[in-house]
Every structure is written in C-alpha cells, then in structure tokens.
C-alpha cells in the first residue's frame, strides 16, 4: 500500500472515530422536571435524571459512582425538605403530617433513570392538593408576588402575562451540579471531560386547564387529559424566563358588539324589505299602464 493510500485510510478512520465520538458522547444525561396539576386536585412534582450509560462508561467513568452520587443528593434534598416541613407552624394534626410525608417518596432508579417524586393529594374536604403543596413548602398567599404579572387590556379581552423562571434558576450554585462537574472534570476518573453542555435540561408544566397558553418550545396533550408545556433550558442561561398567558373575555363589550351587529342586521333587513317592496309596486304600476 502506498503512502497516499495509507494517509487516506488514516483520514477515513479518523473521520469515522470522530463521527462515532459525536454520536456516543453528545449528551451524557437528560435532566427533566415536571409539575402536574390533575383534574381531581392532586399535584405531583417529579425530577429525574436519565443517564447515558454508553457515553459514561465508554468515556472511562464508573456508572455506579455517578448513579450513587445523584441518588445521595436526591435523598439529602428529600430529608432537608421534610425537616423544613416538620419545623413549620401550622394547624396540621400529627396524623395529617404523616399522610403528607407518606407521599414524599424516596428516590429510585429504573432503566438508568434516577427520579424523585412528591405527590400532594387531597385530604378529604379539609385540604386540597394545592393547599397541601403550600403547607409542605411553608408558603402562603401573602408570599405570592404579583410583580411578575402584567395585564394587557385589548378592549374585547384581557391578556394576563405571567413571567417566571424554572426550577433550574440559580442552578449555577447547585451542590449537585458542582459535585458532578468536579467529578467529570477530573482526568483521574476518566479520559474525557463532560460539562453542562453534555446535559439536556427540560422543564415541563402540565395542567388540566386547556385555557393556559405559553411560549413553550413544545406543547402537547397526555392521555390523562393534561396539557403539557415543555421548555428546553440552555446550560448557558439556567435563569431563562418563561411566560404563561391567560385570556379573560370582557363580556360588556361583546354584548355591545353583538347588539350593534343585531341592530345593523335589522336595519339591513328593513332596507332590503322596503327596496324589494318598492320594486314590486313599480312593477305592478308598469303592468297596469300597459
């Protein structure tokens, strides 16, 4: 084999290796947060991390180490939230606290997906799922800020625009992010460095109302009847703002418009009637003259 053929073969092999590398190592994980509001009043929160086992192991990392780190972080987060909840002053009975904590599930792993799920269920006629949600986080209606809400008056309807950030806001200082980046940036652990850009972040807001709109990257309906708004969050801007829109019809102006259209319609019918009547009289007179 000549030198040119050998050089060409090296180039082809290099291109193939590069192509395989791009396919294999682009995206070592997917992080997804979903909050769902169900028809029966329940609310659920689920945060999951799906690990790309091939990308992680082929890069020389220990998949079990990564999985254990994420599970440990989720469990620490869960314990911290539970301790905070137990420290809040409220009117909950001990049995009611226990019912709430039973739905704050421990993290688990299934098919390379590490997840943690919290469910806020209705408690008879005493508390709704949303009220349980607020009790768990120690929130009250006075804490809800309206600075991020703008109402636009468009004559026939009001447009309410709510601007907020996702759960990833401020993740630049997250302990989990820092720990994992330190691990994936250490050549002693493997032969390839992973960064934030190798993780796909998504935020989903699922609601039983079809009257909520947004600037989501993707909107779809589930089999259970929820409308899902899904955003892809860039690692370059974890605090990216998202928007929700709601519309309220101003009935007064619609009544005025309907009344005006009705009056114009009646006037049009009367004009048509008199014109038609006049033509008929004219035709009769002409026939009589002949």
Secondary structure, 3 states (H helix, E strand, C coil): CCHHHHHHHHHHHHHHHHHHHHHHHCCCEEEEEEEEECCCCCEEEEEEEEECHHHHHHCCCCHHHHHHHHHHHHHHHHHHHHHHHHHCCCCCCHHHHHHHHHCECCCEEECCEEEEEEEECCECCCECHHHHHHHHHCCCHHHCCCCCEEEEECCCEEEEEEEEECCCCCHHHCHHHHHHHHHHCCCCCCCCCCCHHHEEEEEEEEECCCCCEECCCEEEECCCCCEEEEEEECCCCCCCEEEEEEEEECHHHHHHHHHHHHHHHHHHHHHHHHHHHHHHHHHHHHHHHC
